[in-house]
Amino acid sequence: MTAVVFPGQGSQYRNMAMDFNENFKISRLLFEEIEDCTGINIRKIISQDQDSELNQTNFTQIAIFSASIVIYKTLIDEISLETIKPQIVLGHSLGEYTALVASNILSVSDASKLIKSRGELMNSAIEPNISGMAALIGKNSDYVEKVILDNDLNVQIANDNSPMQVVISGLIKDINYSEQIFISNGLKRYVKLNVSAAFHSKFMIEAQNKLNLIIDTLSFCEPDISIISNFNSKISKDKNEIIISLKNQMANKVKWTDSIRNLEKSDISEIIEIGPGKILSGLISRISKKFDIKTIDKIEDLKQFKKTL
């Protein structure tokens, strides 16, 4: 049995999915649809990356979503959904929106408009250069939470990515102050991230509330495929539960480790990461050794995947 996972912010790179755009009509049509819905020349941003637009949150998110859903829909068109038969879909932060489209809860057009708004809201949620994030390498979330509580640190866990990687969010002054506290408590690596704000934290609450007003205007369908949401890490096919989790996602922790642990308890034996990069495959392999993990990022990956069928 198979699960499909979709990457989030940080996986972007120049020319992602452009080989699909150049070689498949369905890919071009999907890019055109998303560009028409958003009014953003996504393929130009991806292929040219002028002024480092790919690293600007208001463009990054819609670009990664576009690349991921283009690859997924092209894969389905080339091979058929019945051949792959995904039983569960999930995504990391932004990737959850791609999973919603893959499960047919949301249309491509509605998801595109929502993600455009999400990127813009997150990008402007807090004054630039006063908040940020840091990756703590080599310790798990229990360790991080204990150090935060014991030292009354004004930071919070944003992403529980694996037992060896946790990301925290906070004001830059608190991120800087926390570094020496964590190092003195045995942490080996503390990496400050190049991001525009403190995502998945209390600083996103106002932006989350604004996004939820938009979510309330959309039509959600019953899912064809079960989803694991970042907010509660549960396997669910309950539309209302999935929407509630989506509404809580932006300002709360991404429970990626728990999500994979719950996937581990299911009958899933194969995971396919679809979209730019292989970040999630690396995280998943650090959480569990149960799964046969494949990645489809380029046309060559698609060709190799076909040979395994």
N, C-alpha and C positions, 0 to 999 in steps of 0.2 A: 504493500500500500504506500501511496505517495503523498507527500506534502510539498507545497510550493511556497517559497519565501521570497520577499521582495525587499531590497535595500532602502536605506534612508539617506539623510544628508551626510555628506562626507565621502560618498562613493562616486561622486561625479568626476568625469574627466573629459577633456576635449575630444570631440568626434564620437562620443558614445552613441551607439545605435545608428550611426550614419551609414554603415555598411548595409543595414537592413533597409534604410530609406532608399538607398541607391539600387537595391536588387529586388525588392518586393513591392508590388502595387499596394497591398493591404497596409504596409508600413507607411508609405507615402500618404495614403488616405487618412490614416489615423493621426499622423502629424498635422495634416491639413485641418482635420476636425478640431484638434486641440488648439491649434493656432487661431482658428476662426472663433472658437468659444472664448478665448482669453485675450485676443488682440495682441499677443506676444509672438514675435518671430523667433520661435523656439529653435528651429534648425540653424538659424544664423547665430544665435547665442552659443549653441553647442559646437558648431563648426568653426566659428571665428573667435569666440571668447574675448571680445573687445573689452578693455578696461576690467578684465577679470570678472565679467558678469556671472560666470558659472559659480563663483564663490559668494555671490550676493544672495542672501536668503530669499529675497522676493523673486529671484530667477532660478536659483538652485533647485528649489522644491518642484516647481512645475517641469523643469528640464529632466530631473531624475524620474519623476512620474511618467513623463512622456516616453523616455527611453525604455523604461521597464515595461509599460503596458504595450508598447509597440512590439517589443521582443516577445512578450507573452502571447499576444493575439496572433502574431505571425507564426509562432510555434504551433498554436492550436490550429491555425489555418493549414499549415503544412502537414501536420501529423494527425490532428483531430483530438478533441477533448476525451473521447472514449478510449483512445490508445493510452493517454497519460493517466486519466482517471484520478485526478487529485482529490483526496478525501478531506484535506484540511489546507487552508491558506493562511498565511500570516505575514506581517511585515514589520520592520523596525521603524517606529515613529512615523515619518512620512510614508514608509512602505505599507503601513496599515491601510492607507487610502487606496493603494494599488490593489491590495488584497480584497478590498470591498468591491472594486470593479471586477476583479477576477471571479468573485463569487456571485456577481450580478445583483448585488444589493443596490449599487449605484451605477448609473450610466457613465460612460466616458465623459460626456459633456458636463454633467452635473459635478462629477469629481474634479474635472479640470477647473471649473469656476471656483469650486470650494478650495482647491489647493492654491490657486492664485491668491485668493483672499487670505488663506492661512499664511502663506509666505510673506505677504505684505504686512499682516498684523503682527507676526512674530518679529519681523524686521524692525518694526516701529514701536514695539511694545514698551521699550525702555530707552532712555537717552543713550546714544552710542558711547561706547568705550567706558562705561562705568560698571558693567556686569560681564561675566564670562563663565567659562567652564574649565575643568581640569580632569584629565584621565589619571586614575590611580592604578598602577600596574603591579600585579603580584599579590593582591589581597582580595578577599571577597566582601560582599555587602555587609555582613554581620560585623566584620572588623571595622569597616568604614563607619557604620552607624554607631558603634561603641566609642570610637575616637571622637566623633562629633558630639555625642552626648557627654562623655567624660570631660571634654574640654570646652563645652558650651560654645562650639563653633557655629557661626552664622552662615552655614552652607547646608545644602541638602543633596541627597542622591538624586540624580537626574536619570541615569541609565545604569541598570544592573545588567551589564553586558555578558559577563561570564564570571566564574569563580576566581578569575585572575584579572578582571578588568571592571572597574566601577568608575562612572563619570559623575562628578559633582558640579553643582551650579551655585552661583552667588555673586555678590558684588566683587569687583576685581580686588578691592582692598582686603576683603575677607578670603578670597581665593589665595592671594599672596600670603596673608597671615597664616592660613591653614597649612601651607606647604611645610614649614619647619615643624609644626606640630605632628603632622603625619610622618615625616622623616624621622623625628625623634621617637616615634612609636613603631619603628621597624619597617616602614615602607621604603622600598628600594627606588621606585621611579614615580615621579609626580610630574605629569606633562600638561602644561597649560595649552589649551586648544585655541586655534585661530577661528573663533566664532564671533558673531556679532552681538550675542546676548546670552543671558542665562536661561537656556531652554529647559522645558520640563521642570519648572520651579514656580514658586509663588509669584515671581515677577511676570509670569505669563497669564495670571488669572484674569486680568482685564481683557487681554486679547482673546482668551478662551471664551469669555462671556460674549464678546462681539461675534466670534465665529459661530457660537451656538445659535445666535439669532438667525444666521444664514442657514445653518443645518436644519433649523425648524421650518424653513421654507421649501426644503427639498422633498422629493418623493423617494422613499426607500422601498425596495422590493424584498420579498422573502428570499433569503440566500439559497443558492443552489448547492453551495459547498460550505462546510463548517469553517468558522474563523476563530483564531486565538487573538484576543485583543490585548494590546499593551497594558491597559489599565488594570485588568483583573486576571490576566494570563490564563483564562479558562477557555476550553474548547466549547464553542456554542454555535447553535443554529437558530437561536432566538433573536429575531430582528430587533426587538425593543431593548434587549440586554446589550446587543452590539452597538446600538445607537447611544445608549447611556454611557458605555465605555468610551466611545468616540468623543463624546462631549466632555469627558474628564481627562482626555489624553494629554492635551497640550501643557497643562500646568502640573502634571503628576509624573511620577517615575515610570520609565519604560521597564517593565518586568520581563526582560528578555530571557534571563536565566530560568525563571519560573516557567515561562512559556515553553521553553525547550524541555524542561523537566516534565511538564504535563504532556508534551508531545511524545516523550520517551515512554510514558505509561500507556500510550495508545498502540494500535497495531501498525503504525507507520514504520516502515523500514528504509524508505528512500526519501531524500530531500533534494529538491531542485531549486537552486538559487537562480532567479531570473532577473536580469538587470545589470547595470554597470558594476564591475568589480567583483571581488570575492570576499568581502569583509565578513559577511554573515557566515559563510562557510567556515572561516577560521574561528569565529566565536563559537559556532555550534560544535565544532570538533573539540573545543576545550571544555565544553559542558558535558558532552556525551559521546561515547564511542559506538553507539548502537546503529547509527545511520550510515547508509551509502549516500554520500553527498556529491551531487553534480552541479556544475554551473553552466549557465547559458548567457553569455555576454556578447559574443560575436558570431558571425555566420559560421565560422569554422567550428564553434562549439555546437551549433545546431546540427551541422553535418556529422560530427562525432556522435552526438546524441542519437541521431537517426540510426546509426550503425549498431547501437546497443539494443534496438527494439526487435 
